[in-house]
């Protein structure tokens, strides 16, 4: 697995997948750990905020369009 052999390449790949809206292809286990380890979990997702890292990475959290793997149309408002 790329995460175990080249963390920089892994991070670049995860960023590319996120930007492309390919959420089903993300390495969610390692991605959640990486976010938590950087401390961003507390800064971006305070304890009293219902939008937690774990919840936002759960496929059931996102609209059907995203779960279907079609990404997000960034040109339209939600």
C-alpha positions as CSV (number, residue, x, y, z in Angstrom):
1,X,0.0,0.0,0.0
2,X,1.3,3.4,-1.0
3,X,0.6,4.8,2.5
4,X,3.2,2.4,4.0
5,X,5.9,3.0,1.3
6,X,5.6,6.7,0.3
7,X,3.5,8.9,2.5
8,X,4.1,12.0,0.3
9,X,2.8,10.2,-2.8
10,X,-0.1,8.8,-0.8
11,X,-1.1,12.3,0.5
12,X,-0.9,13.7,-3.1
13,X,-3.1,10.9,-4.3
14,X,-5.6,11.4,-1.5
15,X,-5.7,15.2,-2.3
16,X,-6.3,14.4,-6.0
17,X,-9.1,12.0,-5.2
18,X,-10.8,14.5,-2.9
19,X,-10.6,17.3,-5.5
20,X,-12.0,15.0,-8.1
21,X,-14.9,14.0,-5.8
22,X,-13.9,10.3,-6.0
23,X,-14.8,9.7,-2.3
24,X,-15.2,5.9,-2.8
25,X,-11.6,5.6,-3.8
26,X,-10.2,7.3,-0.7
27,X,-8.1,5.5,1.9
28,X,-10.5,6.5,4.6
29,X,-8.9,4.7,7.5
30,X,-5.5,6.2,7.0
31,X,-6.9,9.6,5.9
32,X,-8.9,9.9,9.1
33,X,-5.8,9.0,11.1
34,X,-3.7,11.5,9.2
35,X,-6.2,14.3,9.9
36,X,-6.4,13.4,13.5
37,X,-2.6,13.3,13.9
38,X,-2.2,16.7,12.4
39,X,-4.4,18.2,15.1
40,X,-6.8,19.5,12.4
41,X,-9.6,17.4,13.9
42,X,-9.8,19.6,16.9
43,X,-9.4,22.9,15.1
44,X,-11.8,22.1,12.2
45,X,-14.2,19.9,14.1
46,X,-14.5,21.1,17.7
47,X,-16.2,18.7,20.1
48,X,-19.4,20.6,20.2
49,X,-19.7,20.7,16.4
50,X,-21.9,18.0,14.9
51,X,-19.7,17.8,11.8
52,X,-17.0,15.4,13.1
53,X,-14.2,14.0,11.0
54,X,-15.7,10.5,11.3
55,X,-19.1,11.6,10.3
56,X,-17.9,13.6,7.3
57,X,-15.9,10.6,6.1
58,X,-18.9,8.3,6.4
59,X,-20.5,7.7,2.9
60,X,-24.0,7.9,4.5
61,X,-23.3,11.5,5.5
62,X,-23.1,12.7,1.9
63,X,-26.0,13.3,-0.6
64,X,-27.0,10.4,-2.9
65,X,-25.2,12.1,-5.8
66,X,-21.8,11.8,-4.1
67,X,-22.5,8.3,-2.7
68,X,-23.3,7.2,-6.3
69,X,-19.7,8.3,-7.3
70,X,-20.7,11.1,-9.5
71,X,-19.0,13.8,-7.5
72,X,-20.2,17.2,-6.7
73,X,-21.3,19.8,-9.3
74,X,-19.3,22.7,-7.9
75,X,-21.1,25.1,-10.3
76,X,-24.5,24.7,-8.5
77,X,-25.5,25.7,-5.0
78,X,-26.7,23.0,-2.7
